[in-house]
């Protein structure tokens, strides 16, 4: 008997309400694969699932990456298919079906089975379960995020389509032992009343009081001014402001005050490059000389990966040419005038041999983005990153009139003279504390990058001078047993910091209009207060 329609629709309503998992930071190839596998299912399932990788050789056994504690198993990207990763997660019934499928046996379906592919999928055929590549003249079948169902007796073709691009539930492998129902879903759909949806953990009044008291004290000491915010599971739990946006006019800071983000903006550049790779317009393994009009011979072996991971060997122009670089911070700069400071300098080391932070690398990365996108860096960031994520107060062009003046220290009354154009690609963007929150949510929940590209951004490609993992515009480290993806920045007159605790889905961001030497200490202490003994 076909599965009853009423029961099926109820199942679909409940299942599509689940929130997709957020891809955590990775510090190894194994963790990166786990992150991709977990992106296939809702977080409440994936966080406790067993994770398997495909055999390393033909006929080999599946590779256990993580032992789970529930009845679900998640698989990494199926290596046979092209394009973006297509991980999957199965319950016990579907797991038995999958095992029979792998052995070429007829599955014995005893009850409804559920599988998730919330990152989408790619298949050789919609009709032939044994196909390993498309039939001549046919294309790979690309499917959007979906849920898969099996049931005793299969599914009634009078009730469901068999065409994969019909935009509705359809039967795959119809009239074969491996017939199942494919149900396209919105991977971001969340129903707050659903019993499996993760509600944000409220922040205790005592915790709020302790955070406010700590930052009040830091403000009184002249070590903090600006805005700060804590969010969890996509909900803002706490925010507050300190100090003046304009000290001469007496204008107070607000949650909508615009500040320069400084080097925290290297996250934006890194994500923009990965987005272009996701769109099939470049590869991070391409030589940068493929995209630069003027490229010295010493740069031929340098890839975009080297630039984004600070492993290119190109000297930082602030270190190599400090006087000339300082002059650009006062008079302003063009990308060409910035590149002229380091273009003819010898490499400090062979590409990939070391990791040394370099503004120069991100300037070149921004130029590559311009070349590939066919538009200015500022326009690409605005149209492809900020606008889709609702970051209405952010940009990388000439700072708006609403930009809060920046100051060198807490007692300064006269604004500093620092032109952000001297930080093209590495620190010339502006934003607000609310937009930094939106950035973290969009980046880490798959609104911008797919699971595979995000895993690259959050993979440790090198080790920093502080023995931390270096992603693309992100630093990866352990914080009291929690995996943390962070970055900070600021020219001499602004400071910003972003902490994302990826296993907890917690964001702490702070930004202000003063050089704050202790911004990392402040973020550490606020995070410690927030988590407490949790």
C-alpha positions in Angstrom: 0.0 0.0 0.0 1.3 3.5 -0.8 2.0 5.7 2.2 -1.1 7.6 3.3 -1.1 11.2 1.9 -2.2 12.7 5.2 0.6 11.1 7.2 3.1 12.1 4.5 2.1 15.8 4.5 2.3 15.9 8.3 5.7 14.5 8.2 6.8 17.0 5.6 5.5 19.9 7.6 7.3 18.9 10.7 10.5 18.0 9.0 10.8 21.1 6.9 10.5 23.2 10.0 13.9 22.0 11.3 16.8 24.5 11.3 19.8 23.4 9.2 23.0 22.8 11.0 25.6 25.6 11.2 29.0 24.5 9.9 31.6 24.7 12.7 35.1 25.9 12.6 37.6 23.3 11.5 41.3 22.8 12.5 42.1 19.8 10.4 41.0 18.0 7.2 38.9 15.6 9.3 37.1 18.4 11.1 36.4 20.0 7.7 34.9 16.8 6.4 32.8 16.5 9.6 31.6 20.1 9.1 30.5 19.3 5.5 28.7 16.1 6.6 26.8 17.9 9.4 25.5 20.5 7.0 23.2 17.9 5.5 20.8 17.7 8.4 19.1 19.9 11.1 21.4 20.8 13.9 19.5 18.8 16.6 20.2 15.7 14.5 23.7 16.4 13.1 25.3 17.4 16.4 25.0 13.9 17.8 25.2 11.8 14.6 27.9 9.3 13.6 30.0 10.7 10.8 31.4 8.5 8.0 33.7 9.2 5.1 33.9 7.3 1.9 36.6 4.6 1.4 40.1 5.8 0.4 40.4 3.0 -2.2 38.0 1.0 -4.3 36.4 -1.8 -2.3 37.6 -0.4 1.0 35.6 0.2 4.1 33.8 3.4 5.1 36.0 5.6 7.4 34.7 6.5 10.8 35.3 10.2 11.5 33.2 10.5 14.6 31.2 8.1 16.8 27.7 9.4 17.4 25.2 9.1 20.3 21.9 9.0 18.4 20.5 6.8 15.7 21.6 8.9 12.8 24.5 8.6 10.4 25.9 11.5 8.2 28.1 11.0 5.2 30.6 13.4 3.8 30.6 14.7 0.2 30.1 11.8 -2.3 33.3 12.0 -4.3 31.8 10.5 -7.5 29.6 13.6 -8.2 30.9 17.0 -9.5 30.2 20.5 -8.2 29.4 21.5 -4.6 29.5 19.0 -1.8 26.4 16.8 -1.4 26.5 15.3 2.1 23.6 13.2 3.5 22.2 12.1 6.9 20.1 9.0 7.4 18.0 7.5 10.2 18.3 3.7 10.9 15.7 2.6 8.4 17.2 4.7 5.6 20.6 3.5 6.7 19.6 -0.1 6.1 18.2 0.9 2.7 21.5 2.6 1.9 23.5 -0.5 2.9 21.4 -2.7 0.7 21.7 -0.2 -2.2 25.5 -0.2 -1.8 25.5 -4.0 -2.0 23.1 -4.2 -5.0 20.6 -6.0 -2.8 16.8 -5.3 -2.5 16.1 -3.3 0.6 13.6 -4.7 3.1 11.7 -1.6 4.1 9.8 -2.2 7.3 8.8 1.4 8.2 9.1 5.0 7.1 12.7 6.1 6.7 14.0 9.6 6.5 17.1 11.1 4.9 18.3 14.7 4.7 20.3 16.4 2.1 20.0 20.1 3.1 23.0 21.1 1.1 21.4 19.7 -2.1 22.6 16.9 -4.2 23.9 15.7 -7.6 23.0 12.4 -9.2 23.9 10.6 -12.5 20.2 9.7 -13.1 16.7 10.1 -11.7 15.6 6.8 -13.2 18.6 4.4 -13.1 19.8 3.6 -9.6 22.9 1.8 -10.9 24.2 4.7 -13.1 27.6 6.1 -12.1 27.5 8.9 -14.7 24.8 10.5 -16.9 23.7 8.6 -20.0 25.1 10.0 -23.3 23.5 13.4 -24.1 22.1 13.7 -20.5 23.3 16.1 -17.7 23.9 15.4 -14.1 20.7 15.8 -12.1 21.2 18.7 -9.7 18.7 18.8 -6.8 18.0 21.6 -4.3 18.0 21.0 -0.5 15.6 18.1 0.1 14.3 15.5 2.5 14.1 11.8 1.3 11.4 9.3 2.4 11.1 5.6 2.0 8.0 3.6 2.9 6.7 0.0 2.8 4.9 -0.4 -0.5 6.5 2.7 -2.1 4.6 5.8 -3.4 1.6 6.2 -5.6 2.7 7.8 -9.0 -0.8 9.2 -9.3 -0.1 11.4 -6.3 3.5 12.5 -7.0 5.5 13.7 -9.9 8.5 11.7 -11.4 10.2 14.8 -12.9 13.0 16.1 -10.6 12.6 19.7 -11.7 8.9 20.0 -11.1 9.4 22.0 -7.9 7.3 19.6 -5.9 7.8 16.2 -4.2 8.7 13.6 -6.8 9.5 9.9 -7.0 13.1 9.0 -7.7 14.1 5.5 -9.2 10.4 4.8 -9.9 9.5 1.1 -10.3 12.8 -0.1 -8.9 13.6 -1.6 -5.5 15.3 1.7 -4.6 12.3 3.9 -5.2 12.0 6.8 -2.8 10.3 10.2 -2.5 12.4 13.4 -2.9 10.8 16.4 -1.1 12.4 19.8 -1.9 12.5 22.1 1.2 13.6 25.6 2.2 16.7 24.9 4.2 16.2 28.1 6.2 12.6 27.4 7.2 12.1 27.4 10.9 8.9 27.2 12.9 9.3 28.6 16.3 6.6 26.4 17.9 8.1 23.2 16.5 9.3 21.0 19.4 12.7 20.4 17.7 13.4 24.0 16.9 16.2 25.4 19.0 15.0 28.4 21.1 17.7 30.8 22.2 18.9 30.3 25.8 17.8 33.4 27.7 20.5 35.5 29.3 20.2 35.8 33.1 19.7 39.2 34.6 22.7 38.6 36.8 24.8 37.9 33.8 23.6 41.0 32.0 24.4 43.1 35.1 27.9 41.6 35.4 28.7 42.3 31.7 27.4 45.8 31.9 29.4 46.4 35.1 32.6 45.0 33.6 32.3 47.2 30.4 31.3 50.2 32.5 34.6 49.8 34.4 36.5 49.3 31.1 34.9 52.5 29.8 35.8 54.4 33.0 39.4 53.2 32.5 39.4 54.6 29.0 39.9 51.1 27.5 36.5 50.7 25.8 34.0 52.9 23.9 31.4 52.0 21.3 28.8 49.3 21.0 28.7 45.6 21.9 26.2 42.7 21.3 25.6 39.1 22.2 23.4 36.8 20.1 22.6 33.1 20.3 20.8 30.9 17.8 20.1 33.9 15.6 18.5 36.0 18.4 20.0 39.1 19.9 20.1 38.5 23.7 22.0 41.7 24.9 23.4 44.9 23.5 24.6 48.2 24.9 26.6 51.3 24.0 29.2 53.5 25.7 30.8 56.8 25.0 30.5 59.5 22.3 30.3 59.1 18.6 31.4 62.8 18.2 33.3 64.1 21.2 33.3 67.7 20.0 29.5 67.7 19.4 28.7 65.5 22.4 26.8 63.0 20.2 26.4 59.7 21.9 27.1 56.3 20.3 24.1 54.2 19.4 23.6 50.7 18.1 23.3 52.3 14.6 26.5 54.3 14.8 28.8 53.6 11.9 32.5 52.8 12.5 35.4 51.6 10.4 35.8 47.8 10.7 39.5 47.8 10.0 41.2 44.5 9.5 38.2 42.6 10.7 37.1 43.3 7.1 39.5 40.7 5.8 36.6 38.3 6.6 34.6 40.1 4.0 37.4 39.8 1.4 37.9 36.1 2.1 34.2 35.4 1.8 34.0 37.4 -1.4 36.8 35.3 -3.0 35.1 32.0 -1.9 31.8 33.2 -3.3 33.4 33.8 -6.7 34.8 30.3 -6.5 31.4 29.0 -5.5 30.0 30.7 -8.6 32.6 28.9 -10.7 34.4 32.1 -11.7 37.8 31.3 -10.2 39.8 28.8 -8.1 41.7 29.6 -5.0 44.5 27.5 -6.4 44.9 29.8 -9.5 48.0 31.8 -9.8 47.2 35.5 -9.0 49.1 36.5 -12.1 46.2 35.0 -14.1 44.1 38.0 -12.8 46.6 40.9 -12.3 47.6 43.3 -15.0 51.1 43.8 -13.6 52.6 40.7 -11.9 56.3 40.3 -11.1 58.0 37.0 -11.9 58.4 36.3 -8.1 54.6 36.2 -7.8 54.0 33.5 -10.4 53.8 30.7 -7.9 51.5 32.7 -5.5 47.8 31.6 -5.5 44.7 33.3 -4.1 44.9 30.7 -1.3 48.3 32.0 -0.3 47.0 35.6 -0.2 44.0 34.7 2.0 46.0 32.5 4.4 48.8 35.0 4.8 51.3 32.5 3.4 52.3 34.3 0.1 55.6 35.7 1.3 54.8 39.2 0.0 56.0 41.7 2.6 53.4 43.8 4.5 53.8 47.3 3.2 53.3 48.9 6.6 56.3 46.9 7.8 58.5 47.1 4.7 57.8 50.8 3.8 56.5 52.4 7.0 57.1 56.0 6.2 55.5 55.8 2.7 52.6 53.7 4.1 52.0 56.3 6.8 51.9 59.0 4.2 49.1 57.2 2.4 47.1 57.0 5.7 47.2 60.8 5.8 46.8 61.8 2.2 44.8 58.9 0.9 45.6 56.1 -1.6 44.5 54.3 -4.7 44.9 50.5 -5.0 47.8 51.2 -7.5 49.6 53.5 -5.1 49.3 50.8 -2.4 50.6 48.0 -4.6 53.5 50.3 -5.7 54.8 50.1 -2.1 55.5 46.4 -2.3 55.4 45.3 -5.9 59.2 45.3 -6.4 60.2 44.0 -3.0 61.6 40.4 -2.7 59.5 37.8 -1.1 60.2 37.1 2.6 59.8 33.4 2.1 58.7 30.9 -0.5 54.9 30.8 -1.0 53.3 28.4 1.5 56.5 28.0 3.6 55.4 30.3 6.5 52.5 32.3 7.7 53.1 36.1 8.3 50.2 38.6 8.4 50.1 40.8 5.4 47.9 43.7 4.4 49.6 43.4 1.0 48.0 40.0 0.3 44.5 41.2 0.9 45.0 44.3 -1.3 45.9 41.9 -4.1 43.0 39.7 -3.3 40.7 42.6 -3.6 42.2 43.4 -7.0 41.6 39.8 -8.1 38.0 40.1 -7.0 37.6 43.3 -9.1 39.1 41.6 -12.2 37.0 38.4 -11.9 33.7 40.2 -10.9 34.1 42.9 -13.6 33.2 45.6 -11.1 34.7 47.6 -8.3 35.5 45.8 -5.0 33.1 48.1 -3.2 30.3 47.4 -5.6 30.8 43.7 -5.5 30.8 43.7 -1.7 27.7 45.8 -1.6 25.7 43.8 -4.1 26.9 40.2 -3.4 27.6 40.3 0.4 26.1 43.2 2.3 22.7 43.7 0.6 21.8 40.0 0.6 22.6 39.7 4.3 20.6 42.9 5.2 23.7 44.8 6.2 22.2 48.2 5.3 24.8 50.3 7.2 27.9 48.6 5.7 30.1 49.3 2.7 33.7 49.5 1.4 33.5 52.7 -0.6 34.0 56.3 0.6 32.8 56.3 4.3 29.4 58.0 4.7 28.9 61.3 6.5 27.4 59.3 9.4 30.7 57.7 10.1 31.7 58.4 13.7 35.0 60.3 14.0 37.8 58.1 15.3 40.2 59.0 18.1 43.7 57.8 19.0 43.0 57.5 22.8 40.3 58.0 25.4 41.0 61.6 26.2 41.5 62.9 22.7 39.0 65.5 21.6 40.3 66.0 18.0 39.5 63.3 15.5 42.4 61.4 14.1 43.4 61.8 10.4 43.5 58.3 9.0 42.3 57.6 5.5 40.9 54.1 5.1 41.7 54.0 1.4 45.2 53.1 2.5 43.8 49.7 3.7 42.2 48.7 0.4 41.0 45.1 0.6 42.3 44.6 4.2 40.5 47.3 6.2 38.7 49.9 4.2 35.1 48.8 5.1 32.7 50.3 7.5 29.8 48.8 9.5 27.8 48.8 12.7 27.5 46.4 15.6 24.1 45.2 14.3 25.5 44.6 10.8 28.4 42.6 12.3 25.8 40.4 14.0 24.0 40.0 10.6 27.3 39.1 9.0 28.0 36.3 11.5 24.5 34.9 11.2 24.6 35.0 7.4 28.1 33.6 7.1 27.7 30.7 9.5 24.2 29.6 8.6 24.8 29.1 4.9 23.0 32.3 3.6 26.2 33.3 1.8 28.5 30.3 1.2 27.7 26.7 0.7 29.0 24.1 3.2 32.1 23.3 1.2 33.3 26.9 0.7 32.5 27.8 4.3 34.5 24.7 5.5 37.5 26.1 3.5 37.1 29.5 5.2 37.1 27.8 8.6 39.9 25.3 8.0 43.3 25.9 9.6 45.6 26.4 6.6 48.6 27.5 8.7 49.5 28.3 12.3 49.7 31.9 13.6 52.5 33.3 15.7 50.2 32.7 18.7 49.9 29.0 17.8 46.3 29.5 16.5 44.8 28.2 13.3 44.6 30.5 10.4 41.6 30.3 8.1 40.7 32.9 5.4 40.3 36.2 7.3 39.5 34.2 10.5 41.6 32.9 13.4 40.6 29.5 14.9 41.4 28.6 18.5 40.1 26.9 21.6 38.5 29.1 24.2 37.9 27.2 27.5 37.0 24.1 25.6 34.9 25.9 23.0 35.8 26.2 19.3 36.1 29.8 18.5 36.4 31.6 15.1 37.5 35.2 15.6 39.0 38.3 14.1 39.6 41.8 15.1 40.9 45.0 13.5 41.2 48.7 13.5 43.4 51.4 12.2 44.8 53.8 14.8 41.4 55.3 15.6 38.9 52.5 15.5 38.7 49.0 16.9 36.4 46.0 16.2 36.2 42.4 17.2 34.1 39.4 16.3 33.8 36.1 18.3 31.8 33.2 16.9 31.5 30.2 19.2 30.4 27.8 16.5 29.3 24.8 18.5 27.2 27.0 20.7 25.9 29.3 17.9 26.9 32.3 20.0 28.2 35.6 18.6 29.9 38.4 20.5 30.8 41.5 18.5 32.1 44.9 19.6 33.1 48.0 17.6 34.1 51.5 18.5 35.7 54.8 17.5 39.0 54.6 19.5 42.1 52.5 19.3 41.5 49.8 22.0 44.7 48.0 22.9 42.8 45.5 25.1 40.0 44.6 22.8 40.9 40.8 22.8 41.1 40.8 26.6 37.7 42.5 26.7 36.1 40.0 24.4 37.6 37.1 26.4 36.2 38.5 29.7 32.7 39.2 28.3 32.6 35.7 26.9 33.7 34.2 30.2 31.0 36.1 32.0 28.4 35.1 29.5 29.1 31.4 29.5 29.8 31.2 33.3 29.6 27.5 34.4 27.5 26.5 31.3 
